[in-house]
């Protein structure tokens, strides 16, 4: 399956195309430039690098958040328009799940953490290794409230693996609260990559689990935001 995956929920925009188990091309860039001006050129570049026409895609996957409100809107609107024009399946993927999946082979608890501003974090709880599974919904809470939620899924002997750009702001507070139980992923794993979005989308498409053009919306998590 040839799947295009994009994520614009953070300042690091990422576009990738996978062909079966192979990564055909990926364009990931962290620059001060609006996603609106660089997303379509990045998609065009990835298609050209892959030597794959848009009509030959089997589907498209997009990070639906949580994250930057504007960035998510741009990504979701772009892929909805593309899939509608090409009559291709569309799959929305949680940005937090994509970040956590970077550590999927890690034993123990995996917590993706993104800075939600307003003294809050976006976070979720997963279990890694062969028993990869989601243990919580996507959350938007104060750090203290998120750590309290984490306590319900862990015991003192658990190693807790954190990943995500929220560690830049809240890393010290996490270490102070959890001590030696905590492990921080290397910064290169903090990025919601287009390749990961495409891979997760391909898994859902293979199982016939696709979204609808008209009802797929960004997942801002915060109540009242659409």
Beta strands, then each sheet from edge to edge (+ up, - down):
strand 1: 2-7
strand 2: 12-19
strand 3: 22-30
strand 4: 59-63
strand 5: 89-93
strand 6: 109-117
strand 7: 120-123
strand 8: 126-127
strand 9: 133-134
strand 10: 139-141
strand 11: 160-163
strand 12: 182-184
sheet 1: 3+ 2- 1+ 4+ 5+
sheet 2: 9+ 8- 6+ 7- 10+
sheet 3: 9+ 8- 6+ 11+ 12+
end
